[in-house]
Structure formats: C-alpha cells, structure tokens
C-alpha cells in the first residue's frame, strides 16, 4: 500500500514555514512524489463526508483546496485506511486546538499538526528523536501523543 499522501502532506507542512523562494522547491518535490494516476474512480458519500471533515479541521494549518485533498485520496490505493489515519489525526488536533484557540496560537496549532502528522507515521520515541519541537511544551506533546489513538503507519515507497 502506498502512503504517498501522508509523506506529501508532511512535505507541504514543512513548506508552510519556509519563505516564498523555497515554496517552488517543495512544489517540484510534490510534483515528483504525488502519484499522477487516480487509483479509485469514485469515493463513497461517506468517504467524501470524512474528507470534508478533514479538510475543514485542517484548513488553517494545511491550506489546500478541498478538490486537491479529494484528488489526493483518489490517488491512494486504500482510501479507507488513509481516511482512518486522517480521522485519528483530526480527533487529536481538535482536542489540542480547543485548548489553544485564537490567532495568537496559530503557530502552536501548526506545530501540533506537524507533530500529529509525524506521529501518524512514527512511534512516539521516533517522533521525539526526529521532530524539532519549538513551541509546544512537554505537557502539550504528551497530551497530543495520548489523544492520537492509532499505531504508526510508516510511509512505504515502492520502487520499480
């Protein structure tokens, strides 16, 4: 199963913190990593509703269009599994963001999103070792880990 979407979204998250000149570099990387072939021709109404929820939840920290997000799920070989991961991320993010509302906390919410995204692909120990935490305190990180309910889903890249 390919998890290009998760990997791509981590790259895009990182690019949110880069200056404009670096965005072109990430766009080129995105173009190389994103599968161009749509695997699923249609998503179910339930899947689309879940994607809408995901899109709305992360719109402030991951600003892509609904259509782009929808298309990314179409390109996944197992959209249900990917949606399950993203819904677990939504639950964790919502619990964090309700305690960290307001424009003055947007950067903390972005960092929390990145931490949650990374946690979806790595164990807690791997995240703590590899992810540079700048704004969140230990208690907030522990709460995020506690609220993320799934095991890690590492990115698998198929080579031919």
Buried (B, 14 or more C-beta within 10 A) or exposed (E): EBBBBBBBBBBBBBBBEEEEEEEEEBEEBBEEBBBEEEEBEEBEEEBBEBBEBBBEBBEEBBEBEBEEBBBBBBBBBEBBEBBBBBBBBBBBBEBBBEEBEEEEBBEBBBBBBBBBBBBBBBEBEBBBEEBEBEEBEEEBBEBBBEBBEBEBBEBEEEEE
